[in-house]
Amino acid sequence: MSGEKLNVIALISGGKDSFYSLLHCIHHGHRIVALANLFPISADGGDDGSTAVRVIEPGRHDVDSASATTTTDGHDAAALPAPERDLNSFMYQTVGHDIIPLYASATGLPLYRQPIVGSALRHERDYDYTSAHGQGSAAAADETESMLPLLRAVLARHPEADALCSGAILSTYQRTRVESVALRLGLTPLSYLWKYPILPSVPGALADEAQLLRDMAAAGVEARIIKVASAGLDERHLWEAVTSEAGVRRVKSSLRKFGAAEGASLGEGGEFETIVVDGPDILFKKRIAVPDDGRKVVAEGGGSTWLMLRGAKLEDKAVHGQETPSSVREPALLEASFQSVADALDQTTPLQHAAGFGSSKLLPKSGVQFRADSDTLHWYVVADASATGPSIQNEATHVVDKIKSLLSTNGLDSSQITSVLILLRNMADFSIINSEYGKLFTKPNPPSRITISSGDLLPQDRNIVMYITAPVANAKVARNGLHVQSRSYWAPANIGPYSQAIEAAVSVDGEPTRLRSVTIAGQIPLIPASMAPPTASKTLLRHQIVLSLQHLWRIGAEMKVQCWSSAVAYFARQHGENEAQESAVLAGQAWKLAHGSPDCNDDDDDDNGPDPWDLKYNQRFQVLGATETKTSCPSIPDWSAYTLRQQNEPDSSVPPLFAAEVESLPRGSLVEWHAHNGLKQIEAGSVELIHLPTAGTVGSDHWQSWHLIVKAGENHIVYTTMAYSGASQDGSKVELRVLERELGAMYRASMHTLQPNVMSLAANPLPYLGYVDLRRTESVWGHKGSDDVEIPFAVVPCHSLWDSAGQRLTAVALYKSILTDSCAP
């Protein structure tokens, strides 16, 4: 349970999801201060035309307000009489709205109601309030904005309220709209059911998405179906208790006949809607009863049928003497595959990079043209000397202004930035810097972001360094994002100007390829439901490594990532070299274990899955869709994307991982995972990882390289990682100029080893990102006069740098290039 206790406004529709989410709020110790509901304005004269907020106070007669009309009899004049049609909404459940007024007395909580004004004018998946607002009256007419006056009325009476809960499960459309309104009002959004169907199920139980309905039943929620709108469901299912085993079986069996989509058994696609008539006595003091003759079937056509409910009343419940806690099931923090990773740490040998393959099967044998990635911009932004001084605010403002200038000069706007890496001198300055940085982004899905503190490793008199990545203006790269700002059990919320992930097409000469690249925000080990770090323990480091790695995997899986190019695990300053080395080894073990093997699914099916006889003949198993059975196998990588040669030697497919010791990390975390590129939309057999233990030339013993090759049409996108482990024999620091020169030579040599016939290889190609151990090298920060900082490419300075086997490194550099078959038509 969370230590932070919130005062929650519960946004309810009357359906099962909003009430079950409310119960999870109570489970975490939060206090529900009020219920809030939006209902449809009748087009048939059953409404007085008022859009004022109406308050229903259970048992109170002394509430009055100019902005709210109060009743205490459990009935709302605006809800009666009901028309014989469902006034549908894209955003809100509207069927059954005439039952809603009874919830005040049923729960003992004040209920605030307001008519829905307008309709769904903004149809984009991720709600863009700023664009809607720019349309003047159109913004006010979008039904999403109806929440604002409703919640403002609640806040006027309950100024202590600081959170808003909703029942979003799989709908990004619904979640982003609730988040938009909540955050504008300073409320913390809570969506405890978000992605609930994919979270760990009941131990030992057959897992499928309908487990959520069983969990609701176990918690005492009684939800009845009051509308069906799907092939397979008809009026015979109306008033079915869907939160019961019999109800679950009937609904799933009916939907299965028509090949139901994901979430169908939960009604996520509008297949059915529900009304809650009872719940655990910690919430429901009375139950709602509807007489048999008060349920009238209304057929709207098009497969849609619903119940008009009349004569509903409240009934007393059995007295237990005291409220009994609701048995709300909280999904396990770690899913099976990552619990296995946690259990196996220290029992696994350090990750030794497999010898792998020294030549490519994907690249053409001749006529290969080399191109550096000219479709991506990489900027480093540091304050000019004239803007430095004691004020962090001024320095942050200056850095943001420089970013704006770069965007303008290159014909871009901030919504096209894909990722940002921020280095701070002092993590305590983060809130000031974040406030200025956030002013750059006003549209949905801001860039993903990694934030670390480098302490005194930053250039003198500078407190902020930012590395910006964006496509060139003429690159046709459609952009998509994932920005979950609600607390849930799934992964940490990103409240603020950064998304969990941004994806964009990989382009060549301005034209998009099939391949898409996903950049994911740095993942730290917060407990998603509370946004608090794990409590101290003897195994805290191991727990933080695995938990934050699971966050990375879940976000990657949601974005349909098939493989990673490389990754780094940042560690906060260690007490000594041995501790830093141990951290690197643990991260390497976890990284390897998380990748699993192609045989995992076969093993999992044999050991834990239903017997084939059951799948064919046992009715209990027949109601499962083929995609609903969960396994303990990793979701990434997608082994089918790799060549068969690579699949047969899975250890050779584990991408390079490094550990970088920095000063400190957000929220006092011990570790932060940074995956450099997630890749998706890869055709089968189109990926291979080539590991060259040396660069292939004399004097390259301390160098090694990895080339992740992805075939995309006639192009081969190559992500190269170079690592250098050499150090001066006398303990002196390596000169940076010498290191840069040798890096370029070794990269060219490695590319020639990979493809001897490569043509037009650049004389001095630059990496897009590097890591340097400043205990072994000179300062990376050059100067161009007037104390202004200049560096050749983005560099992260480290206290120490390690490979996943615990070998000390001096430098790591990342490249992206394109190899094109010059003989292709």
Summary of the structure (lengths in Angstrom):
residues: 825
radius of gyration: 28.9
end to end distance: 61.6
largest distance: 93.6
contacts: 2841
relative contact order: 0.10
helix: 28%
strand: 26%
